[in-house]
Amino acid sequence: MNANDIKWITSGNLEHNPFYFSIPEKLDKFGYCIDMSGYGEGKADKAQLCILDTANKKEEPNILIICPDGRKESWYLSLLKGVGLDFKFVNAAKDSVTYFTPETSNLMLLDEKVLAEGEGSAFDPIKKSNLLWDLIIIDGAGAADGLIPSLYTENFGMKTESLLIFAPYPAEYTQSPDGIKDIVKALLSDSAKANTIDKFEIDEKVMQFTMDSPLVNYPREEQSGNKVNVIRYAFDSSEIPQNLHIEEQAGSRYSHGGNIFEEYNLPERSIYHKPVYTRSDAETLKNKDKKLEKFLDLIDGVMNSDDKTAIVYFKSEATVSYIEKVLSAIYYDKAGSIVYFDKTHFDIRLLKQWYETVPAQPLRVILAGDRMSEHIGVFTPITHIINYELPDSPVELQQRYMRRALDNKGIVPEFTIFLDDNELFDSRVFGRALAGNLYKAFRMNVPSENIMFSVEGIEGMLADIIADVKYVADYTGAVGSSFDIISKFRQDYNIPPARNLTTAARTHEYAQKKLETLVKALGCEDLVGGDKEPDKSALAARITEKVKEIRSGFSYFDKDMTIKTIPHNTAKTKEFKEFAGYLDGNPFNLGLKNARKELDDAVKGKNEYAYIKNAVISIPDALKPAVLYNIWIYWHKVHGIGGSYAGFIKAYNEGVI
């Protein structure tokens, strides 16, 4: 068995995509690569391809991943389950670096906030060693306020031979990302290569694939057809107390999706507040909560399947606790198939189950928030993404959509949202707080998609929003203070208290700015000017055309904050097709093909399993764990042989595989 072939089995768990393969080559050519793909799509696979490329070239690789607080756990899961490499955490704890020497290989995950501590931080021993990193990866894709250049230009104090930056996606992208050039110049060891960044403009041309640029932008092009499954529900208005209707509350508890028992003082609240539900309790709650009823109809097909797994998103802990108790009561005999990941929860039980035992109850339902679920698909292919609660930002909605794995048949997971006919819950969030934050949906000059525009009826919602915001702006500007108008405006659009909309003047200013942003983005300023009410039919027709245009390709804001759209096929240039044409000879593809053949031959008896040990011995130490892990994965999945990973390693060590 050839060690040079078998080592490429490490890439078998990753997506082999020409855009992804271009990144290691850009690192070789320029020393750095800036990935502008808007929502971090494919981030884990892209990073791991670069990590494997570096590990294959260096006997003792030094690789560092820098990520924001709350991301390191998901990165760790991704790396351990993706390629089988064990990265060490470096966090703010003084003893987080228990052992370090520059003479050996170092694979580390650094919490970005450690850099802000300056002198005396846990990272100090590494910084003072003057270690030259082989590869640094900076994860800024989820940084809503952008990267902080000074953390790298002033506080980092080290250099790297290769630098991959996942560029941030600030919520208000009114200008191209700044500070990235300074970070590259500060960190890259080859200053001549670092200086080449000044030659490249970050504009809509970044969509066009070329190997002559260190930039890459790859929004994933999805299958045609409706991308969003909308489930509608309605409450019996006669059962909801009039004095507790949401529009009459001074300060609604509901802000992201919620549930009816958090909103209203219904008789069933006494059951809702129980720490544990019986099956009878769950049925009683379901009969009152029509959204829960629709959700259970959907989730039943997942829980009783052999090959389906759903990730269910929430924003409030009260609602996720509620759903977890309901599912535990109804599917009490399958409790092991339901798991809850919150923003700080790192489920060691799942890792232990994966490595040491053969799971008796595979994952079927994963309850999650937006922070911990970035690489949730590392445990199992996701077939359903269910938004039990909606975010109030189109950025977060798109990130949920992009955080998914294709199943073995290449089927894109079903993406579901709920909308209520009463417009008290999800419809209000989607039609006001989500679509009303349109300025967060796209970036300046960097094309991308947003799943929000795939929802049927978004055209009418946008037209209603413009008419509504214009009414609020006109009313508060002319009439003066109105507590009811201002209060309802704050609640409908989920406007944070920090905006301090306590007076008519402040509300008028805020509403006027929101109106200007919306009409500029959608190109309908001429229909909304003056004191008259807009012609709703003309407005709806204009917006319908704009939404149709947006659905046809990738969109971005121009310098005037108008949404522009370019065709889907723009990314795949002639150069891209030429680049993709020679990828069969790429080491990742060719090596993986040869590695799988040798492992197949071993199973068929042409080689004895013991030969694996001879091949692995010749592989650099840093890669050995990843190679063994991926051999086990391949044999387990393809040939159905072997038990737990722990058993596989035991047999390997004893030479009796």
C-alpha positions in Angstrom: 0.0 0.0 0.0 1.4 3.4 -1.1 1.7 5.9 1.7 1.8 8.8 -0.8 -1.6 7.6 -2.1 -3.3 6.6 1.1 -2.7 10.0 2.8 -5.2 11.6 0.4 -8.0 9.6 1.9 -8.1 12.6 4.3 -10.0 14.7 1.7 -12.7 12.1 1.2 -15.1 13.8 3.7 -14.9 17.2 1.9 -16.6 18.7 -1.1 -14.4 18.7 -4.2 -15.4 21.9 -5.9 -13.3 23.8 -8.4 -13.9 27.1 -6.6 -12.7 25.5 -3.4 -9.6 24.0 -5.1 -8.7 27.4 -6.4 -8.0 28.7 -2.9 -4.9 26.5 -2.1 -3.6 27.4 -5.5 -4.1 31.1 -4.9 -2.3 30.7 -1.6 0.6 29.2 -3.4 0.6 32.0 -6.0 -0.1 35.1 -3.9 0.6 33.9 -0.3 -2.9 35.0 0.7 -6.5 34.6 -0.4 -9.5 36.6 0.6 -12.8 34.7 0.3 -15.6 37.1 -0.2 -18.4 34.5 -0.4 -21.0 36.4 1.5 -22.2 34.0 4.2 -19.2 31.8 4.7 -20.7 29.1 2.5 -18.4 26.1 2.3 -16.1 27.7 4.8 -15.3 24.5 6.7 -14.4 22.5 3.5 -12.4 25.3 2.0 -10.4 25.7 5.2 -9.8 22.0 5.6 -8.6 21.6 2.0 -6.0 24.3 2.7 -5.1 22.7 6.0 -4.6 19.3 4.3 -2.6 20.9 1.5 -0.3 22.5 4.1 0.0 19.3 6.2 0.9 17.4 3.1 3.7 19.8 2.2 5.1 20.3 5.7 6.6 17.6 7.9 5.6 19.5 11.0 3.0 22.0 10.0 2.1 25.1 12.2 -1.5 26.1 11.5 -3.6 28.6 13.3 -7.3 29.4 13.0 -8.5 32.7 14.5 -12.2 32.9 15.1 -14.7 35.1 17.0 -16.0 34.1 20.5 -18.6 31.4 20.2 -17.2 29.9 17.0 -14.2 27.9 18.2 -16.4 24.9 19.4 -18.0 24.6 16.0 -14.6 24.9 14.3 -13.3 22.2 16.6 -16.2 19.9 15.7 -15.7 20.5 12.0 -12.0 19.8 12.1 -12.2 16.7 14.3 -15.2 15.2 12.4 -14.2 16.5 9.0 -10.6 15.5 8.6 -9.8 14.0 12.0 -7.2 16.6 13.1 -7.1 17.7 16.7 -6.7 21.4 17.1 -5.9 22.8 20.5 -7.9 25.7 22.0 -6.2 28.9 23.1 -8.7 31.0 25.1 -8.5 33.7 27.7 -7.7 31.2 30.5 -4.1 31.7 31.7 -3.4 28.0 31.6 -5.0 27.4 28.2 -1.5 27.0 26.7 -0.3 24.2 28.9 2.5 23.0 26.5 4.1 24.7 23.6 7.3 24.4 21.7 8.1 25.8 18.3 10.1 22.7 17.4 7.1 20.5 16.9 3.9 20.8 14.9 1.3 23.2 16.3 -2.4 23.1 15.3 -4.3 25.7 17.3 -7.6 27.5 17.5 -7.4 31.0 18.9 -10.3 32.9 20.3 -10.1 36.4 18.7 -10.8 38.1 22.0 -7.4 36.8 23.3 -5.7 39.1 20.9 -7.4 42.1 22.6 -5.7 41.3 25.9 -2.3 42.5 24.7 0.7 41.8 27.0 0.3 38.9 29.5 -2.4 37.0 27.5 -2.4 33.3 27.2 -1.0 33.7 23.7 2.1 35.4 24.9 4.4 32.3 25.0 3.6 31.6 21.4 3.9 35.2 20.3 7.3 35.6 22.0 8.7 32.5 20.3 8.6 34.3 16.9 7.1 31.2 15.4 6.6 31.5 11.6 3.2 30.0 10.9 2.8 27.9 7.8 -0.9 28.8 7.5 -3.2 31.2 9.3 -7.0 31.2 8.7 -9.0 34.2 9.9 -12.7 33.6 10.2 -14.5 36.9 9.9 -17.5 35.6 7.9 -19.9 36.1 10.8 -18.5 39.4 12.0 -21.5 41.7 11.7 -19.3 44.8 12.5 -16.3 43.7 10.4 -12.9 42.7 11.5 -10.8 44.9 13.9 -7.5 45.5 12.0 -5.7 46.7 15.1 -6.0 43.3 16.7 -3.8 42.0 13.9 -1.7 44.9 12.9 -0.7 45.9 16.5 -1.4 42.9 18.8 -0.6 39.8 16.8 3.1 40.3 16.3 3.8 37.2 14.2 4.1 36.2 10.6 2.7 33.5 8.3 3.7 32.0 4.9 0.1 31.7 3.9 -3.0 33.6 4.9 -6.7 32.8 4.2 -9.3 35.4 5.3 -13.0 34.7 5.2 -14.1 38.3 4.8 -16.7 39.7 7.1 -20.3 40.2 6.1 -21.2 43.4 8.1 -24.9 43.9 8.5 -24.8 47.4 7.0 -22.4 47.0 4.1 -22.4 50.5 2.8 -18.8 50.3 1.7 -16.4 47.7 0.7 -14.6 45.8 3.5 -11.8 47.9 4.9 -8.9 47.0 7.0 -8.3 43.7 5.2 -5.4 45.0 3.2 -3.7 46.2 6.4 -4.1 42.8 8.0 -2.5 41.0 5.0 0.5 43.4 5.0 0.9 42.9 8.8 0.7 39.1 8.8 2.2 37.9 5.5 5.9 37.1 5.8 6.6 37.9 2.1 6.1 41.7 1.9 6.4 41.7 -1.9 3.4 39.4 -2.1 1.5 41.4 0.5 1.9 44.5 -1.5 0.0 43.0 -4.5 -3.3 43.5 -2.7 -3.3 47.2 -3.6 -3.8 46.3 -7.2 -7.2 44.7 -6.7 -10.5 46.5 -6.3 -13.2 44.9 -4.3 -16.2 45.4 -6.7 -18.8 43.4 -8.6 -16.0 41.9 -10.8 -14.9 39.8 -7.9 -17.7 37.5 -9.0 -15.8 36.7 -12.2 -13.5 33.8 -11.6 -9.8 34.3 -12.4 -6.5 32.8 -11.1 -4.9 36.2 -11.5 -6.6 37.6 -8.4 -6.2 36.5 -4.7 -9.9 37.3 -4.3 -12.6 34.7 -4.7 -16.4 35.0 -4.4 -18.5 31.9 -4.7 -22.2 32.2 -3.8 -23.5 28.7 -4.1 -25.9 28.3 -7.1 -28.9 26.3 -6.0 -31.3 24.1 -7.9 -34.2 25.9 -9.6 -37.7 26.0 -8.2 -39.1 27.2 -4.9 -36.4 27.1 -2.3 -38.6 27.8 0.7 -41.4 25.6 2.1 -44.0 27.9 3.7 -46.3 26.3 6.3 -49.3 28.5 7.2 -51.2 28.3 10.4 -53.9 30.4 12.2 -55.1 30.9 15.7 -58.8 31.1 16.7 -59.0 34.9 17.4 -61.9 34.3 19.8 -59.6 32.4 22.1 -57.0 35.1 22.3 -57.9 37.8 24.9 -58.4 41.2 23.3 -56.7 43.0 26.1 -53.5 41.1 25.4 -53.4 41.5 21.6 -49.8 42.2 20.7 -50.4 45.6 19.1 -52.0 46.9 22.4 -49.0 45.9 24.6 -46.7 48.7 25.6 -43.6 46.5 25.3 -44.1 43.1 23.7 -42.1 40.1 24.9 -42.4 38.7 21.4 -39.4 39.7 19.3 -38.2 36.8 17.2 -40.9 34.2 16.7 -41.9 33.1 20.1 -44.9 30.9 21.2 -48.4 31.7 22.1 -47.9 30.7 25.8 -45.2 33.3 26.2 -47.5 36.0 24.7 -50.9 35.4 26.2 -52.3 34.5 29.6 -54.2 31.4 28.3 -55.5 28.7 30.7 -53.0 26.2 29.3 -50.1 28.3 30.7 -50.2 26.3 33.9 -49.3 23.2 31.8 -46.8 25.1 29.7 -44.8 26.1 32.7 -44.4 22.5 34.0 -40.7 21.3 34.1 -41.7 18.1 32.3 -44.6 17.2 30.1 -46.6 14.0 29.9 -48.0 12.8 26.6 -51.4 14.2 27.6 -49.9 17.6 28.4 -48.2 17.7 25.0 -51.5 16.9 23.3 -53.4 19.6 25.3 -50.7 22.2 24.3 -50.8 21.1 20.7 -54.6 21.5 20.5 -54.2 25.2 21.6 -51.0 26.0 19.8 -51.7 25.7 16.0 -48.1 26.4 15.1 -46.9 23.5 17.3 -49.5 21.3 15.7 -48.2 22.0 12.2 -44.6 21.6 13.4 -45.4 18.1 14.8 -47.0 17.0 11.6 -43.8 17.9 9.8 -41.3 16.5 12.4 -43.2 13.2 12.7 -42.0 12.3 9.2 -38.4 13.0 10.3 -38.6 11.1 13.6 -40.0 8.0 12.1 -37.6 7.9 9.1 -34.5 5.9 8.5 -32.5 8.6 6.7 -33.8 12.1 7.7 -32.3 14.6 10.1 -33.8 18.1 10.8 -32.1 21.1 12.4 -34.7 23.3 14.0 -33.7 27.0 14.7 -34.8 29.1 17.6 -34.1 32.6 19.0 -35.6 32.3 22.5 -34.6 29.8 25.1 -38.2 29.7 26.4 -39.4 28.3 23.1 -36.6 25.8 22.5 -37.2 24.5 26.1 -40.9 24.2 25.3 -40.4 22.3 22.1 -37.8 20.0 23.7 -40.2 19.1 26.4 -43.0 18.4 23.9 -40.8 16.2 21.7 -39.5 14.3 24.7 -43.0 13.6 25.8 -44.3 12.4 22.4 -41.1 10.5 21.3 -40.1 9.3 24.8 -38.7 6.1 23.3 -36.5 8.0 20.9 -35.1 10.6 23.3 -31.5 9.8 22.2 -32.4 11.0 18.7 -33.1 14.5 19.9 -30.3 16.9 21.0 -30.2 20.6 21.9 -27.2 22.7 21.0 -27.2 26.2 22.6 -24.7 28.9 21.9 -22.2 27.6 24.5 -23.1 23.9 24.7 -20.5 21.5 23.5 -21.9 18.1 23.4 -19.2 15.7 24.5 -21.7 12.9 24.7 -22.1 13.0 20.9 -18.4 12.9 20.3 -18.0 10.0 22.7 -20.9 8.2 21.1 -19.4 8.7 17.6 -15.9 7.5 18.5 -16.5 4.9 21.1 -19.8 3.2 20.3 -22.1 2.4 17.4 -25.0 4.8 17.8 -28.2 3.0 18.7 -30.3 6.1 18.1 -29.0 8.2 15.2 -29.7 12.0 15.4 -33.1 12.9 14.0 -33.8 16.4 15.4 -31.2 19.0 16.4 -32.5 22.0 18.3 -30.2 24.9 17.8 -29.6 28.6 18.0 -27.7 30.7 15.5 -24.2 30.6 17.0 -23.4 27.0 17.8 -24.8 25.4 14.7 -22.3 26.6 12.1 -20.9 23.2 11.4 -23.7 21.1 12.8 -23.8 18.9 9.7 -20.6 17.3 10.7 -22.5 14.8 12.8 -25.0 13.8 10.2 -26.3 15.0 6.7 -29.1 17.5 7.2 -32.3 16.8 5.2 -34.6 19.5 6.7 -33.9 23.0 8.0 -36.9 24.3 10.0 -37.2 27.8 11.2 -39.4 27.5 14.2 -38.5 31.0 15.1 -37.4 33.6 12.6 -34.5 36.0 13.1 -35.0 39.7 12.5 -32.1 39.9 10.1 -32.0 38.6 6.5 -28.3 38.0 7.1 -29.1 35.4 9.8 -31.8 33.8 7.7 -29.4 33.4 4.8 -26.7 32.0 7.1 -29.2 29.4 8.3 -29.9 28.5 4.7 -26.2 28.1 3.9 -25.3 26.0 6.9 -26.3 22.7 5.5 -24.8 19.6 4.0 -26.0 17.8 0.9 -27.1 14.2 1.6 -25.6 11.3 -0.3 -28.0 11.7 -3.2 -27.2 15.3 -3.7 -30.6 16.5 -2.5 -30.8 20.0 -1.2 -32.4 20.0 2.3 -35.9 21.3 2.6 -36.0 24.8 4.0 -39.1 25.6 6.0 -40.6 28.8 7.6 -43.9 29.3 9.3 -46.3 32.2 8.6 -49.5 32.8 10.5 -52.7 34.2 9.0 -53.3 36.3 12.2 -50.1 38.2 11.5 -49.3 38.1 15.2 -46.2 35.9 15.1 -44.1 34.8 12.2 -45.9 36.8 9.5 -45.3 40.0 11.4 -41.6 39.2 12.0 -41.1 38.2 8.3 -43.1 41.0 6.8 -41.8 43.8 9.1 -38.7 43.0 11.0 -37.1 40.8 8.4 -38.0 42.3 5.1 -37.9 45.8 6.7 -34.2 45.3 7.3 -33.6 45.0 3.6 -30.4 47.0 3.8 -28.8 44.1 5.6 -29.7 41.6 2.8 -26.9 42.4 0.4 -23.4 44.0 0.3 -21.8 46.9 -1.4 -20.3 45.7 -4.8 -20.0 42.0 -3.8 -22.8 39.9 -5.3 -24.6 37.3 -3.3 -28.1 35.8 -2.9 -30.7 36.0 -0.1 -33.2 33.3 0.5 -35.7 35.9 1.8 -36.5 36.7 -1.9 -37.5 33.1 -2.6 -40.5 33.3 -0.3 -43.8 33.6 -2.2 -45.5 36.9 -1.5 -42.4 38.9 -0.6 -43.4 41.4 -3.2 -46.7 42.3 -1.5 -44.9 42.4 1.9 -42.3 44.9 0.6 -45.0 47.1 -0.9 -47.0 47.1 2.3 -43.9 48.0 4.3 -43.1 51.0 2.1 -46.7 52.3 2.4 -46.6 51.6 6.2 -43.3 53.3 6.9 -44.3 56.3 4.7 -47.5 56.7 6.8 -45.5 56.6 10.1 -42.9 59.1 8.7 -45.6 61.5 7.4 -47.8 61.2 10.5 -45.0 61.8 13.1 -43.6 64.6 10.9 -46.9 66.5 10.6 -49.2 65.6 13.5 -46.7 65.2 16.2 -46.5 62.7 19.1 -48.7 59.7 19.1 -47.9 57.0 21.7 -50.0 54.3 19.9 -48.4 55.0 16.5 -44.8 55.1 17.8 -45.3 52.0 20.1 -46.8 49.9 17.3 -44.0 51.0 14.9 -41.3 49.9 17.4 -43.0 46.6 18.0 -43.8 45.8 14.4 -40.2 46.4 13.2 -38.4 45.0 16.2 -36.6 48.3 16.7 -34.2 48.0 19.6 -34.6 50.3 22.7 -31.2 51.8 22.0 -32.8 53.7 19.1 -34.7 55.7 21.7 -37.8 56.3 19.6 -39.7 58.1 22.5 -40.7 61.3 20.6 -42.4 62.0 17.3 -39.3 63.9 16.0 -37.0 60.9 16.6 -39.5 58.5 15.1 -40.0 60.7 12.1 -36.3 60.9 11.5 -35.8 57.1 11.8 -38.8 56.2 9.7 -37.8 58.7 7.0 -34.3 57.1 6.8 -35.8 53.6 6.6 -38.2 54.7 3.9 -35.4 56.3 1.8 -33.3 53.1 2.2 -36.1 50.9 1.0 -37.2 52.9 -2.0 -33.6 53.4 -3.1 -32.9 49.7 -2.8 -36.0 48.7 -4.8 -35.7 51.6 -7.4 -39.1 53.1 -6.7 -38.3 56.6 -5.3 -40.4 58.2 -8.0 -43.5 56.4 -6.7 -43.2 57.4 -3.1 -42.4 61.1 -3.1 -44.5 64.0 -1.8 -47.3 64.1 0.8 -49.7 61.9 -1.1 -50.3 58.2 -0.4 -48.3 56.0 -2.9 -50.2 54.3 -5.7 -50.2 50.8 -4.3 -50.9 49.0 -7.6 -48.0 50.8 -9.3 -45.8 50.3 -6.3 -46.6 46.6 -6.2 -46.0 46.2 -10.0 -42.6 47.9 -9.7 -41.5 45.8 -6.8 -42.7 42.6 -8.4 -40.4 43.3 -11.4 -37.5 44.1 -9.0 -38.0 40.8 -7.1 -38.2 38.9 -10.3 -34.8 40.4 -11.3 -33.3 39.6 -7.9 -34.4 36.0 -8.2 -32.6 35.7 -11.6 -29.1 36.1 -10.3 -26.7 37.4 -7.6 -27.4 40.9 -6.2 -25.4 43.7 -4.6 -25.8 47.4 -3.6 -24.2 49.9 -5.9 -22.8 53.2 -4.6 -26.3 54.7 -4.5 -27.6 51.8 -2.4 -29.7 50.5 -5.3 -29.9 46.7 -5.7 -28.2 45.6 -8.9 -28.3 42.0 -10.2 -26.0 40.0 -12.4 -26.9 36.5 -13.9 -26.2 33.3 -12.0 -23.7 32.1 -14.6 -21.5 35.1 -14.2 -19.2 33.3 -11.8 -18.4 30.5 -14.2 -16.2 32.3 -16.7 -14.2 30.7 -19.5 -11.2 30.7 -17.2 -13.2 28.8 -14.6 -14.1 26.1 -17.1 -10.5 25.7 -18.2 -9.4 25.5 -14.5 -12.1 22.9 -13.8 -11.1 20.9 -16.8 -7.7 19.8 -15.4 -8.8 19.1 -11.9 -8.9 15.3 -12.5 -5.1 15.5 -12.1 -5.3 17.5 -9.0 -3.6 15.7 -6.0 -6.8 15.8 -4.0 -8.9 14.1 -6.7 -6.2 11.8 -8.1 -4.8 10.9 -4.7 -8.3 10.2 -3.3 -9.2 8.0 -6.2 -6.0 5.9 -5.8 -6.4 5.8 -2.0 -10.0 4.4 -2.3 -8.9 1.8 -4.8 -6.2 0.6 -2.5 -8.6 0.4 0.4 -11.1 -1.4 -1.7 -8.5 -3.9 -2.8 -7.6 -4.5 0.9 -11.2 -5.3 1.7 -11.4 -7.7 -1.3 -8.4 -9.6 -0.1 -5.8 -8.5 -2.6 -3.8 -7.0 0.2 -3.7 -7.8 3.9 -5.1 -5.2 6.2 -1.8 -5.2 8.1 -0.3 -3.4 5.1 -2.2 -0.3 6.3 0.2 0.0 9.2 3.2 -0.1 7.0 1.8 2.7 4.8 0.7 4.9 7.8 4.1 4.6 9.4 5.6 6.5 6.5 3.2 9.4 6.8 4.2 12.5 8.8 3.0 12.3 12.4 0.7 15.3 12.0 -1.3 13.5 9.4 -1.4 10.0 10.9 -4.6 10.5 13.0 -6.4 12.1 10.1 -5.5 9.2 7.7 -6.6 6.5 10.2 -9.8 8.3 11.0 -10.7 8.6 7.3 -9.8 5.0 6.6 -12.3 4.0 9.3 -14.9 6.4 7.9 -14.5 5.0 4.3 -14.6 1.4 5.3 -17.5 2.0 7.6 -19.6 3.9 5.1 -18.8 2.2 1.8 -18.2 -1.4 2.9 -20.2 -1.6 6.1 -17.3 -3.2 8.0 -15.8 -2.3 11.4 -17.5 -1.1 14.5 -16.6 2.0 16.6 -13.5 4.1 15.9 -12.1 3.1 19.3 -12.4 -0.5 18.2 -10.7 0.2 14.9 -7.7 1.9 16.6 -7.4 -0.9 19.1 -7.2 -3.4 16.2 -4.8 -1.2 14.3 -2.5 -1.0 17.3 -2.6 -4.8 17.8 -2.0 -5.4 14.1 -5.2 -7.5 13.7 -7.4 -5.4 11.6 
